[in-house]
Structures are given as C-alpha cells and as structure tokens.
Amino acid sequence: MAKRPRGRARRRQTADAAQRFERLVQHALDGIPEPFARALDEVAIVIEDEPSAQQLREAGLGPDEGLYGLYEGVPRIEYGADWAFVPNKITLFSNALLEDFPDPADLEREVRITVVHELAHHLGIPEERLHELGVD
C-alpha cells in the first residue's frame, strides 16, 4: 500500500486527463521486466479517483491519510491448493497522484513506483522490506 498525507479532494478528471493517466499506467506496466511481468496476468489493474472509506479503514489509515495505490488479494507466496480463488487487484488512485505530482515527469515516475510497489505486494514482499529497499 503506497500511502500519502491526505490533501484536499480533487474534482473529477476530464476524459482527456483520465486517458493520459491510463497511458502512464500502461507505460509503467509495459516497463515491468520478466519474470515479474508474468505476475501481472494474475492481477486486475484498476484506476479509481479516490479510495473508498472501506479501503482506507481496512488499510488502517486515519482521516488525514490517503493512498496512491492498494493491493487487494492473496500474495503468491500464500497460495494454497485447497484455497478458493480470490481475485487479486491493484488499484491506483489517480486524484492523489495527480494532485501530489503536477510535473509530468514526476507523475510518470511516481506511477511507476506505485505500480512496482503494489506488484511487489502481490509477489509477497511485505511493506517493511519495501521500505528497506527504498520502494515506498
């Protein structure tokens, strides 16, 4: 989960801005090297404006915090043959990213960092280890 200090709510994006953001996300996904890119086949990538109240609550975040991205699902290292399938999902929250990174180059870099961060959670890398590696 990529956290951020919560700022003011942003208005809904225009269709053009949403398409530009989707292209940034696709560019970040296209840049994931093998064998990690294969893991993306197991995860839905979703773009939302803001996290829901439930997502914030389940992430243990307070009212003054927000998210750039969130992984929901069962990490690969916890898969079991007797488990029911649970869909894996990475959600990127566009309003927070657009608000906090107005410079296009900074935004592109942060989108990539957020995608890698959330994919790492799918691969079973915990938050503490990501912090040690500087991917937080």
C-alpha positions in Angstrom: 0.0 0.0 0.0 1.5 3.3 -1.1 0.4 5.9 1.5 0.3 9.7 1.3 -0.7 12.6 3.5 -4.3 13.4 2.6 -4.9 16.7 0.8 -8.0 18.4 -0.4 -10.3 16.4 -2.6 -9.8 17.0 -6.3 -12.6 17.4 -8.8 -13.4 14.7 -11.2 -10.9 14.4 -14.1 -11.8 15.3 -17.7 -11.9 12.4 -20.1 -8.7 13.6 -21.7 -6.9 13.7 -18.3 -8.2 10.2 -17.5 -6.9 8.9 -20.8 -3.4 10.4 -20.2 -3.3 8.9 -16.8 -4.3 5.5 -18.2 -1.4 5.8 -20.7 1.0 6.5 -17.9 -0.2 3.4 -16.1 0.1 1.3 -19.3 3.6 2.6 -19.8 4.6 1.7 -16.2 3.1 -1.8 -16.8 4.9 -2.2 -20.1 8.2 -1.4 -18.3 8.0 -4.3 -15.8 10.7 -6.8 -16.7 10.3 -10.6 -16.9 9.7 -12.7 -14.9 7.8 -10.2 -12.9 5.6 -9.1 -15.8 4.1 -12.6 -16.0 2.7 -12.0 -12.5 0.6 -9.1 -13.9 -1.5 -11.8 -15.7 -2.8 -12.8 -12.2 -3.8 -9.3 -11.2 -6.5 -6.9 -12.3 -5.2 -3.3 -12.7 -7.9 -0.8 -11.8 -7.8 3.0 -11.8 -10.1 4.9 -9.3 -10.4 8.5 -8.5 -10.2 8.0 -4.7 -10.1 5.1 -2.2 -13.4 4.1 -0.6 -14.0 4.7 3.1 -13.8 0.9 3.5 -10.4 0.7 1.7 -9.0 3.4 3.9 -10.4 1.7 7.0 -9.1 -1.8 6.0 -5.6 -0.3 5.3 -5.6 1.1 8.8 -5.4 4.7 7.7 -6.8 7.7 9.5 -8.8 10.6 8.2 -5.7 12.6 7.3 -4.1 9.9 5.2 -4.7 8.6 1.7 -3.4 6.2 -0.8 -1.6 6.2 -4.2 -2.2 2.5 -4.7 -3.5 -0.6 -3.0 -3.1 -4.3 -3.5 -6.0 -6.5 -2.5 -5.8 -10.2 -2.8 -3.7 -13.2 -1.8 0.0 -12.8 -2.3 1.7 -15.5 -4.5 3.7 -16.9 -1.6 0.4 -17.6 0.3 -1.4 -19.5 -2.5 -2.7 -22.9 -1.4 -4.1 -25.8 -3.5 -7.1 -26.0 -1.2 -8.0 -22.3 -1.2 -10.9 -20.8 -3.0 -9.8 -18.4 -5.7 -9.7 -14.8 -4.6 -9.3 -12.2 -7.3 -6.1 -10.1 -7.0 -6.4 -6.4 -7.7 -4.1 -3.4 -7.8 -5.9 -0.1 -7.6 -4.2 3.1 -8.5 -5.8 6.3 -7.1 -5.5 9.0 -9.8 -6.6 12.0 -7.8 -3.9 11.7 -5.2 -1.2 11.0 -7.7 -2.3 13.9 -10.0 -2.6 16.3 -7.1 0.8 15.5 -5.5 2.8 15.2 -8.7 1.8 18.1 -11.1 5.0 17.8 -13.0 4.6 15.2 -15.8 8.0 13.6 -15.3 7.4 13.3 -11.5 4.0 11.9 -12.1 5.3 9.3 -14.5 8.0 8.2 -12.0 5.5 8.0 -9.1 3.0 6.0 -11.1 5.8 3.5 -11.9 6.9 3.4 -8.3 3.3 2.8 -7.2 2.8 0.0 -9.7 6.0 -1.7 -8.7 5.2 -1.3 -5.0 1.8 -2.9 -5.4 3.0 -5.7 -7.7 5.7 -6.4 -5.0 2.9 -7.0 -2.5 1.3 -9.5 -4.9 4.7 -11.3 -5.1 4.7 -11.5 -1.3 7.1 -8.7 -0.4 5.9 -7.0 2.9 5.8 -3.3 3.5 8.8 -3.4 5.8 11.0 -5.0 3.2 9.9 -2.5 0.6 10.8 0.3 3.0 14.3 -1.3 3.4 14.6 -1.4 -0.4 13.5 2.2 -0.8 10.3 1.4 -2.7 7.8 3.2 -0.5 
